[in-house]
Amino acid sequence: MVSILIVALGSALGGVARYVIAGWIQAYGGTSFPWGTLAVNTTGSLALGVLIGWLAGVPASAQWRLFLAMGFCGAYTTFSTFSFETSQLMRDREWPAAGGYMLASVVGGVGALLLGFAAAGWLLRGRG
């Protein structure tokens, strides 16, 4: 039961962060392209990469792992919105935008995750 509450708290904070950050970016980026979701998915992938890399190299409780990785990052990043927005671009026959959005989301997310792993490794090496 405690684990569920820990994930729920992390999820609540991650969901609020997603709402605020994606909304802010979308407001300034315009509504013709889903910039907010793209930014959240790539920054969330980066954060998850750093967290996973960092937590693998330092003693950390299972509760922190649940709170940060499963809870916060799990709620902050979601590809369900990505799928919906891609389908809307396709519905509107915005083929280049839909293809670019899919490519940027997947390649950007994986690239950011790998960058996060590298950053965590660099941070851990700098501690010793």
C-alpha positions in Angstrom: 0.0 0.0 0.0 2.9 2.4 0.8 4.4 1.8 -2.7 1.1 2.7 -4.3 1.0 6.0 -2.4 4.6 6.8 -3.3 3.9 6.2 -7.0 0.6 8.2 -6.7 2.4 11.2 -5.2 5.1 11.1 -7.8 2.5 10.8 -10.5 0.5 13.7 -9.2 3.6 15.9 -9.3 4.7 14.6 -12.7 1.2 15.2 -14.1 1.1 18.8 -12.9 4.6 19.4 -14.2 3.6 18.0 -17.6 0.5 20.2 -17.7 2.4 23.4 -16.8 5.4 22.9 -19.0 3.6 21.6 -22.0 1.0 24.3 -21.8 3.6 27.0 -21.4 5.6 25.7 -24.4 2.5 25.3 -26.5 1.3 28.8 -25.7 4.6 30.2 -27.1 5.1 27.7 -29.9 1.7 28.0 -31.5 -1.0 25.4 -32.0 -0.2 24.2 -35.5 2.4 21.7 -34.2 2.4 19.8 -30.8 5.6 21.5 -29.4 4.5 21.1 -25.8 4.2 17.3 -26.0 7.4 17.0 -28.0 9.3 19.0 -25.4 7.8 17.0 -22.5 8.5 13.7 -24.1 12.2 14.5 -24.9 12.9 16.2 -21.5 11.1 13.4 -19.7 13.3 10.9 -21.6 16.4 12.8 -20.7 15.3 13.0 -17.0 14.5 9.3 -16.9 17.9 8.5 -18.5 19.7 10.6 -15.8 17.6 9.1 -13.0 18.1 5.5 -14.1 21.8 6.0 -14.7 22.2 7.8 -11.4 20.2 5.4 -9.3 22.1 2.5 -10.7 25.3 4.0 -9.5 24.4 5.2 -6.0 22.6 3.6 -3.0 19.0 4.6 -3.3 15.9 3.2 -1.7 13.2 1.4 -3.7 10.8 4.2 -2.6 12.9 6.8 -4.3 13.0 4.7 -7.5 9.2 4.3 -7.4 8.6 8.0 -6.7 11.0 9.4 -9.3 11.0 6.9 -12.2 7.6 5.2 -12.0 5.6 8.0 -10.5 7.0 11.3 -11.6 8.5 10.4 -15.0 5.7 8.0 -15.7 3.1 10.7 -15.4 5.3 13.4 -16.9 6.0 11.6 -20.2 3.3 9.8 -22.1 3.1 8.7 -25.7 -0.7 8.4 -25.6 -0.9 12.1 -26.3 1.7 11.7 -29.0 -0.4 9.0 -30.7 -3.5 11.2 -30.6 -1.8 14.3 -31.9 -0.1 12.3 -34.7 -3.4 10.8 -35.7 -4.9 14.4 -35.8 -2.1 15.6 -38.0 -2.7 12.6 -40.3 -6.4 13.2 -40.2 -5.7 16.7 -41.4 -3.5 15.3 -44.1 -0.5 17.1 -42.6 1.8 14.3 -43.8 5.2 16.1 -43.5 4.3 17.4 -40.0 3.0 13.9 -38.9 6.1 12.2 -40.2 8.5 14.8 -38.7 6.7 14.7 -35.4 6.9 10.9 -35.2 10.6 10.9 -36.2 11.5 13.8 -33.8 9.6 12.2 -30.9 11.2 8.7 -31.2 14.7 9.7 -32.2 14.7 12.7 -29.9 13.4 10.6 -27.0 15.9 7.7 -27.5 18.7 10.2 -28.1 17.8 12.2 -24.9 17.7 9.0 -22.9 21.1 8.0 -24.1 22.4 11.5 -23.3 20.9 11.1 -19.9 22.8 7.8 -19.3 26.0 9.5 -20.4 25.3 12.5 -18.2 24.7 10.2 -15.2 27.9 8.4 -15.9 29.8 11.7 -16.1 28.3 12.9 -12.8 29.1 9.6 -11.1 32.7 9.7 -12.3 33.1 13.2 -11.0 32.1 12.2 -7.5 35.1 10.0 -6.8 
